[in-house]
Amino acid sequence: MDLIDLSKSTNGKGRFPAFIDNLCSKFELEYASYVAMMPRASDVQFYANYPNDWVEHYSAADLQKFDPTIHMSVRSIAPVDWGRFQRDTNYNKVFIAGKDFGIPNVGVSVPIRGPYGDVGLLSVCRNSKNDQWSKLKQKIMGELQVAAVHMHDNVMSSGLLPDALTQPVLSQREKEILQWVAVGKSQQDIGDILCISHRTVEVHLRSGREKLKALTTSQAVGRAVNLGIIHSG
């Protein structure tokens, strides 16, 4: 799992770090970060306004492999307060080490799920006592969730992420069958061509529709063409 700093991209990089900074300023937070992930991808793409020495240490130590803000929060559909993390070895590798760089261990991570299995995670933190943090979190949580969706949707549509992060992955058979549908072949025709049963054809079509978030086969074909997965008939 590699860590890739999106702020170093040459394309449209300015507005996203500014968004992070403005978020911290608006809500009186110390730091914020955003990461984008796909279950099938090995990279963690991120923006953050943490101190450079912490980012360098985090990257050099591959802490993204252990960070509970990533591995535990992405399993949730609701915001996860950092106080809920188990104080185990992985926690210590990240949060105890972070203290040496002035990184607070009081914060919250807000997960966002996109249409292609993509996951965004907006995390914010502040040097604060627990009771003060609880009041602040209650006050700003609604706006944080809106900000997380806004950030994720904009990053995913920006073209900054590689195609592997923004496109569903279809099996070779699923693509093959959709390609035959695109040129006008029926399920029975496709079964005869590929020497499989029409029921097997339907299984692959159903799987392809689910991966493409399509309600019908024709919609799946159209989406696959638009994404460049198959060619138009």
C-alpha positions in Angstrom: 0.0 0.0 0.0 1.9 3.0 -1.3 1.2 6.6 -0.2 0.8 9.2 -2.9 0.7 12.9 -2.1 -1.9 14.4 -4.6 -0.7 17.9 -3.7 2.4 17.2 -5.7 0.4 16.5 -8.9 0.9 19.1 -11.7 -2.8 19.1 -12.6 -5.2 21.4 -10.7 -3.5 20.8 -7.4 -4.2 24.2 -5.9 -7.8 24.2 -4.8 -7.7 21.0 -2.8 -5.0 21.9 -0.3 -6.7 25.3 0.0 -10.0 23.5 0.8 -8.2 21.6 3.6 -6.7 24.8 5.0 -10.0 26.7 4.8 -11.8 23.9 6.5 -9.3 24.1 9.5 -9.6 27.8 9.6 -13.4 27.8 9.6 -13.8 25.3 12.3 -10.7 26.2 14.4 -9.1 22.8 13.8 -5.4 22.0 13.9 -5.0 19.7 10.9 -7.1 17.9 8.3 -6.4 15.3 5.7 -8.3 13.6 2.9 -7.5 10.2 1.4 -9.0 8.3 -1.6 -8.9 4.5 -1.8 -10.3 1.6 -3.8 -10.6 -1.9 -2.4 -8.7 -3.3 -5.4 -6.0 -0.6 -5.5 -2.7 -0.7 -3.6 -2.3 3.1 -3.3 -3.6 5.6 -0.8 -4.0 9.0 -2.5 -4.0 11.9 -0.1 -4.1 15.6 0.7 -3.1 16.9 4.1 -1.9 20.1 5.8 0.2 18.2 8.4 3.7 19.5 9.0 6.1 18.3 6.3 8.3 16.5 8.8 5.4 14.4 10.0 4.3 13.6 6.4 7.9 12.5 5.6 8.1 10.3 8.7 4.6 8.9 8.1 5.6 8.0 4.5 9.0 6.7 5.3 7.6 4.4 8.0 4.7 3.3 5.8 2.3 4.2 8.5 -0.6 4.1 6.1 -0.4 0.3 6.5 -1.2 0.6 10.2 -3.2 3.8 10.6 -6.5 3.1 12.3 -8.0 6.3 10.8 -7.7 4.5 7.5 -8.2 0.8 8.2 -11.0 1.1 10.8 -12.8 4.2 9.6 -13.3 3.0 6.0 -15.3 0.0 7.4 -17.9 2.4 8.8 -20.7 4.2 7.1 -20.8 6.8 10.0 -18.1 9.2 11.3 -15.7 7.6 13.6 -14.3 9.5 16.6 -10.6 8.7 17.2 -11.4 8.0 20.9 -13.1 4.8 19.7 -9.8 3.3 18.4 -8.4 0.4 20.2 -5.1 1.3 21.9 -3.1 -1.5 20.3 0.2 -1.7 18.5 -1.0 -0.1 15.3 -2.5 2.8 17.3 0.8 3.4 19.0 2.8 3.3 15.8 0.7 6.2 14.5 -0.6 8.2 17.4 2.2 7.8 19.9 4.7 8.7 17.2 2.5 11.6 16.1 2.9 13.2 19.5 6.6 13.8 18.8 5.5 15.9 15.8 2.7 17.8 17.6 -0.1 15.8 16.0 -3.2 15.7 18.2 -4.8 12.4 19.0 -8.3 14.0 19.3 -10.2 13.9 16.1 -12.8 12.3 13.8 -12.8 10.6 10.4 -15.7 10.9 8.0 -16.0 8.2 5.4 -17.6 8.7 2.0 -18.5 5.9 -0.5 -18.7 6.6 -4.2 -20.5 4.8 -7.0 -17.6 2.7 -8.2 -16.5 1.3 -4.8 -14.3 4.3 -4.3 -13.9 5.5 -0.7 -13.0 8.9 0.5 -12.0 9.8 4.1 -11.9 13.2 5.6 -10.1 13.4 8.9 -9.8 16.4 11.2 -8.1 16.9 14.6 -7.6 19.5 17.3 -5.5 20.0 20.4 -8.5 19.9 22.8 -9.8 18.4 26.0 -12.3 15.6 25.5 -15.3 17.7 26.7 -14.4 20.6 24.6 -13.9 18.4 21.6 -17.3 16.7 22.1 -19.0 20.1 22.0 -17.2 21.2 19.0 -17.7 18.0 17.1 -21.5 18.1 17.8 -21.5 21.7 16.5 -19.6 21.1 13.2 -20.4 17.4 12.3 -23.1 18.2 9.9 -20.9 20.6 7.9 -18.0 18.2 8.1 -20.1 15.5 6.4 -21.1 17.9 3.7 -17.5 19.0 3.2 -16.4 15.4 3.0 -18.8 14.6 0.2 -17.9 17.8 -1.6 -14.2 17.1 -1.4 -14.5 13.5 -2.5 -16.8 14.2 -5.5 -14.5 17.0 -6.7 -11.3 14.9 -6.4 -12.9 11.9 -8.1 -14.1 14.1 -11.0 -10.9 16.1 -11.3 -8.9 13.6 -13.4 -6.1 13.6 -10.8 -6.6 10.0 -9.8 -5.5 7.2 -12.1 -8.2 5.4 -14.0 -7.7 2.3 -11.8 -9.1 4.3 -8.9 -12.1 5.7 -10.7 -13.4 2.8 -12.9 -15.0 -0.4 -11.9 -13.0 -3.6 -12.7 -14.8 -6.1 -14.8 -13.6 -9.6 -15.5 -12.4 -10.5 -19.0 -15.5 -12.6 -19.5 -17.8 -9.8 -18.4 -16.2 -7.3 -20.8 -16.3 -9.9 -23.6 -20.0 -10.5 -23.1 -20.9 -6.8 -22.9 -18.9 -6.2 -26.1 -21.0 -8.8 -27.9 -24.2 -7.2 -26.5 -22.9 -3.9 -27.8 -22.8 -5.3 -31.4 -26.3 -6.6 -31.1 -25.9 -10.2 -30.2 -28.6 -11.9 -28.0 -27.8 -14.0 -24.9 -28.3 -17.2 -26.9 -26.0 -15.9 -29.7 -23.3 -15.0 -27.2 -23.6 -18.4 -25.5 -23.1 -20.2 -28.8 -20.2 -18.0 -29.7 -18.4 -18.5 -26.4 -19.5 -22.1 -26.0 -21.2 -21.4 -22.7 -24.9 -21.6 -21.6 -27.2 -18.7 -21.9 -27.7 -19.0 -18.2 -23.9 -18.4 -17.7 -24.2 -15.4 -20.0 -26.9 -14.0 -17.8 -24.8 -14.5 -14.6 -21.9 -12.5 -16.1 -24.3 -9.8 -17.4 -25.8 -9.5 -13.9 -22.4 -9.2 -12.4 -21.3 -6.6 -14.9 -24.5 -4.6 -14.3 -23.8 -4.6 -10.5 -20.2 -3.5 -10.9 -21.3 -0.7 -13.3 -24.2 0.3 -11.0 -26.6 -0.2 -14.0 -30.2 -1.2 -13.7 -30.4 -2.6 -17.2 -28.0 -4.4 -19.6 -28.4 -1.5 -22.1 -27.5 1.0 -19.4 -24.5 -1.2 -18.5 -23.3 -1.3 -22.1 -23.6 2.5 -22.4 -21.7 3.1 -19.2 -19.0 0.6 -20.2 -18.6 2.4 -23.6 -18.4 5.8 -21.9 -15.7 4.5 -19.5 -13.7 3.0 -22.4 -14.1 -0.5 -21.0 -15.6 -1.7 -24.3 -16.1 -0.2 -27.7 -19.4 0.9 -29.3 -21.0 -1.4 -31.8 
